[in-house]
């Protein structure tokens, strides 16, 4: 059974700092990995999708990497802003059910202080 | 596209009543998922459909829960009878080519 772990559970940083969020998964046979953002009382917003054949994806100040063999992914946020404050969730998609069964981590709650 | 649309956004009901949650997926997406989110258990997959066919309902907690997808543009999640422990935020998501998009969720409170 796939298990996804995110570290740290919570992170508080001053504005402008670069930061890294970590995600690990137990079964390396994945179809893809997604990073989501969730604001309080809202749904999940897809940030980045990395296919299993890819090593990284970038969108603006966000960069996500994937090391499938070691079961790890990182989300790098450059020059953090207060508007980045949210919970960040990592989810992996099992290869036997491509494009379907996402297994989520517990999330990292990020606070960026002005 | 307006994204995944869920209704209602909030639902408060009394224990024992039937509750129906609705979802309109993004047009062209071939997968639809129902998730439940609570503080204690995080995000849990309840059931998912591929091309309107239920594929895996092993996450449905009890027989009180049922889900249908009569066509590609509509799905329902029904709880009958509802219980206080069903209180949670229920999310619908749809995907195509592996990228999932979530609705805003329905916050269900059973009193």
Interface residues (C-beta under 8 A of the other chain):
Chain A: X31 X32 X34 X36 X41 X42 X43 X44 X45 X46 X49 X51 X89 X91 X93 X97 X98 X99 X100 X101 X102 X103 X104 X106 X107
Chain B: X4 X30 X31 X33 X42 X43 X45 X48 X50 X55 X56 X91 X93 X95 X96 X97 X98 X99 X100 X101 X102 X103 X104 X105 X107
